[in-house]
């Protein structure tokens, strides 16, 4: 379980609160990540590489952009027969 904290202004005084929430399991995150990469690959196929990279950057997640690059490079190598 992860905890997130924030400050609230309460009647002119700062109050510190802690919110607890369930952290998604690694398998859930991995499945979501794989689905994002597959969706970006489909965008690359249908609308072009530039649009797929734009969408990946819009996630503000460098891991997504890096994995998209890796998968695109692998598909290009496979298409070239290397």
ZADO-1210 file (C-alpha; in nm, 4 decimals, padded with zeros to 6 digits):
<atoms>
<atom x="00.0000" y="00.0000" z="00.0000" code="UNK" pos="1"/>
<atom x="00.1285" y="00.3442" z="-00.0899" code="UNK" pos="2"/>
<atom x="00.0611" y="00.6619" z="00.0988" code="UNK" pos="3"/>
<atom x="00.0249" y="01.0020" z="-00.0572" code="UNK" pos="4"/>
<atom x="00.0224" y="01.3209" z="00.1426" code="UNK" pos="5"/>
<atom x="-00.0991" y="01.6721" z="00.0853" code="UNK" pos="6"/>
<atom x="-00.1652" y="01.9931" z="00.2784" code="UNK" pos="7"/>
<atom x="-00.5079" y="02.1447" z="00.3241" code="UNK" pos="8"/>
<atom x="-00.5862" y="02.4997" z="00.4204" code="UNK" pos="9"/>
<atom x="-00.8396" y="02.4553" z="00.6974" code="UNK" pos="10"/>
<atom x="-00.9822" y="02.7627" z="00.8719" code="UNK" pos="11"/>
<atom x="-00.6695" y="02.9623" z="00.8031" code="UNK" pos="12"/>
<atom x="-00.4354" y="02.6906" z="00.9309" code="UNK" pos="13"/>
<atom x="-00.2479" y="02.4259" z="00.7386" code="UNK" pos="14"/>
<atom x="-00.3628" y="02.0738" z="00.8111" code="UNK" pos="15"/>
<atom x="-00.1555" y="01.7738" z="00.7038" code="UNK" pos="16"/>
<atom x="-00.3479" y="01.4751" z="00.5724" code="UNK" pos="17"/>
<atom x="-00.2351" y="01.1350" z="00.4556" code="UNK" pos="18"/>
<atom x="-00.4293" y="00.9486" z="00.1918" code="UNK" pos="19"/>
<atom x="-00.3791" y="00.5775" z="00.1583" code="UNK" pos="20"/>
<atom x="-00.4757" y="00.3869" z="-00.1500" code="UNK" pos="21"/>
<atom x="-00.4072" y="00.0477" z="-00.2960" code="UNK" pos="22"/>
<atom x="-00.1147" y="00.0212" z="-00.5317" code="UNK" pos="23"/>
<atom x="-00.2043" y="-00.1770" z="-00.8440" code="UNK" pos="24"/>
<atom x="-00.0305" y="-00.5130" z="-00.8576" code="UNK" pos="25"/>
<atom x="00.2761" y="-00.5431" z="-01.0843" code="UNK" pos="26"/>
<atom x="00.0906" y="-00.7742" z="-01.3212" code="UNK" pos="27"/>
<atom x="-00.1866" y="-00.5142" z="-01.3622" code="UNK" pos="28"/>
<atom x="00.0673" y="-00.2414" z="-01.4367" code="UNK" pos="29"/>
<atom x="00.2567" y="-00.4647" z="-01.6788" code="UNK" pos="30"/>
<atom x="-00.0635" y="-00.5551" z="-01.8611" code="UNK" pos="31"/>
<atom x="-00.1635" y="-00.1883" z="-01.8842" code="UNK" pos="32"/>
<atom x="00.1859" y="-00.0963" z="-02.0055" code="UNK" pos="33"/>
<atom x="00.1810" y="-00.3702" z="-02.2725" code="UNK" pos="34"/>
<atom x="-00.1635" y="-00.2542" z="-02.3867" code="UNK" pos="35"/>
<atom x="-00.0356" y="00.1039" z="-02.4186" code="UNK" pos="36"/>
<atom x="00.2596" y="-00.0106" z="-02.6301" code="UNK" pos="37"/>
<atom x="00.0344" y="-00.2211" z="-02.8539" code="UNK" pos="38"/>
<atom x="-00.2018" y="00.0744" z="-02.8996" code="UNK" pos="39"/>
<atom x="00.0921" y="00.2984" z="-02.9922" code="UNK" pos="40"/>
<atom x="00.2178" y="00.0393" z="-03.2420" code="UNK" pos="41"/>
<atom x="-00.1268" y="00.0326" z="-03.3997" code="UNK" pos="42"/>
<atom x="-00.1217" y="00.4134" z="-03.4253" code="UNK" pos="43"/>
<atom x="00.2198" y="00.3879" z="-03.5944" code="UNK" pos="44"/>
<atom x="00.0815" y="00.1394" z="-03.8469" code="UNK" pos="45"/>
<atom x="-00.2316" y="00.3387" z="-03.9248" code="UNK" pos="46"/>
<atom x="-00.1319" y="00.7040" z="-03.8823" code="UNK" pos="47"/>
<atom x="00.2484" y="00.6966" z="-03.8957" code="UNK" pos="48"/>
<atom x="00.5497" y="00.6989" z="-03.6706" code="UNK" pos="49"/>
<atom x="00.5334" y="01.0698" z="-03.5986" code="UNK" pos="50"/>
<atom x="00.1825" y="01.0421" z="-03.4549" code="UNK" pos="51"/>
<atom x="00.2756" y="00.7376" z="-03.2439" code="UNK" pos="52"/>
<atom x="00.5781" y="00.9177" z="-03.0992" code="UNK" pos="53"/>
<atom x="00.3655" y="01.2275" z="-03.0322" code="UNK" pos="54"/>
<atom x="00.1149" y="01.0119" z="-02.8424" code="UNK" pos="55"/>
<atom x="00.3931" y="00.8391" z="-02.6465" code="UNK" pos="56"/>
<atom x="00.5422" y="01.1750" z="-02.5461" code="UNK" pos="57"/>
<atom x="00.1995" y="01.2963" z="-02.4376" code="UNK" pos="58"/>
<atom x="00.1949" y="01.0260" z="-02.1687" code="UNK" pos="59"/>
<atom x="00.4894" y="01.2019" z="-01.9956" code="UNK" pos="60"/>
<atom x="00.6264" y="00.8545" z="-01.9233" code="UNK" pos="61"/>
<atom x="00.9806" y="00.8022" z="-02.0551" code="UNK" pos="62"/>
<atom x="00.9449" y="00.4260" z="-02.0045" code="UNK" pos="63"/>
<atom x="00.6582" y="00.4180" z="-02.2577" code="UNK" pos="64"/>
<atom x="00.8608" y="00.6166" z="-02.5116" code="UNK" pos="65"/>
<atom x="01.1653" y="00.3937" z="-02.4602" code="UNK" pos="66"/>
<atom x="00.9648" y="00.0719" z="-02.4977" code="UNK" pos="67"/>
<atom x="00.7913" y="00.2065" z="-02.8082" code="UNK" pos="68"/>
<atom x="01.1335" y="00.2802" z="-02.9585" code="UNK" pos="69"/>
<atom x="01.2537" y="-00.0723" z="-02.8754" code="UNK" pos="70"/>
<atom x="00.9467" y="-00.2366" z="-03.0297" code="UNK" pos="71"/>
<atom x="00.9585" y="-00.0186" z="-03.3422" code="UNK" pos="72"/>
<atom x="01.3280" y="-00.0954" z="-03.3902" code="UNK" pos="73"/>
<atom x="01.2587" y="-00.4688" z="-03.3504" code="UNK" pos="74"/>
<atom x="00.9760" y="-00.4563" z="-03.6053" code="UNK" pos="75"/>
<atom x="01.1928" y="-00.2671" z="-03.8544" code="UNK" pos="76"/>
<atom x="01.4783" y="-00.5185" z="-03.8099" code="UNK" pos="77"/>
<atom x="01.2308" y="-00.8046" z="-03.8596" code="UNK" pos="78"/>
<atom x="01.0867" y="-00.6414" z="-04.1735" code="UNK" pos="79"/>
<atom x="01.4363" y="-00.5985" z="-04.3159" code="UNK" pos="80"/>
<atom x="01.5156" y="-00.9621" z="-04.2441" code="UNK" pos="81"/>
<atom x="01.7934" y="-00.8976" z="-03.9941" code="UNK" pos="82"/>
</atoms>
